[in-house]
Amino acid sequence: MKPSYIINMAICAMLVLLLTDAAKVANAVSCSPAQLSPCADAITSASPPTPACCSKIKEQKPCLCQYMNNPYLKKFVNTPNAFKVAKSCGTPFPKC
């Protein structure tokens, strides 16, 4: 197994765990950052986002500022790749 694969899987696992702990409710949307897990590969490897990823980003758009203001999540969602993924999905990050 390649070391980069192991690192990516560890990052994805950590992301899911952190995102699960930060679940909150806002604007009648269940803000659950764990729902963005379909985007983990696209964010960590700069691969194109999947339709499932884009669907989740659009669903979680009202929560993106909340995630960016969370010190545990900010390092995952406030990255150039995360912004590229959101833009590719037609859901650019809001100004927070």
N, C-alpha and C positions, 0 to 999 in steps of 0.2 A: 504494500500500500504506500502511495506517495505521501510524504510528510505534509504537503500542501492540502491534500484531501483530508487528512486527519485534522489539520488546523481549521479548515473550513467547517468541518462537521462539529468541532468543538465550539466554534464561534456561533454556529446556528443553534446548537443546544443551549448555549449560554443566553443567546438572544431570546429564545422561546421561554426560558425560565424567568429572565428579567421581565419580559413583556407580560407574562402571566401574572406576576406579582403586582403589576401596575394597572390592572383593570379597573376602570371607573365608568360612570355613566354621564353623558353630556349630549344635549340637543336631541333627545329621543333616540340616540344611537348608542348602542352598547359599546363603549370605548374599551376595547380589549386588544391591546397591542399584539397579543399572541395570534390574533387573526391575520396579522401581516406576515406570518411565518412562510406563506407561499412565495414571498418576495426575498427571503433570506439569500438564496443562491444568486439572484440578480443583483442584490446589494453588495454581497461579498466578492463576487467574481466578475461583475460588470457584464454578465450575460444578459440577453434581452429578457424582459419580464414576460411571464406567462399570462394567458388570459385570466387565470385564477388570481394571480398577483394583482393585475390591474383592477379586477372586480373588488378585491379587498381594499385596495388603496382608495378607490372611489367611495366605498362604503364607510371607510374610516376617516375620510377627509375632515369632517368636523372635529376630529380628535387630534389631528396632527400637531397643532400648536401645544396642546396639553402634553403630548409625547416629547416635543422639543424642549419644553420647559422642565421636564423631569430629568434630574441629574443622572439617573441611572440609564435612561433611554436615549438621552441626547447624543451620546457618542455613537449610537447606531443609526438614528434617524437624521441627524444633522451632518450628513456626509455628502460629498459630491456624487457618489453612486446612488444614494437614496434619492437625491434631487433629480438625477437623470432618469431613474426608474419611474418616478412620479410623473415627470414631464413626458416620458415615452407613453405613459398610460393616459395622457391627456388630462391629468389632474395635478398641475403644479402645486407645490407647497404654498400655503397662504403666507402672507406677511404676518409674522407674530410679534 
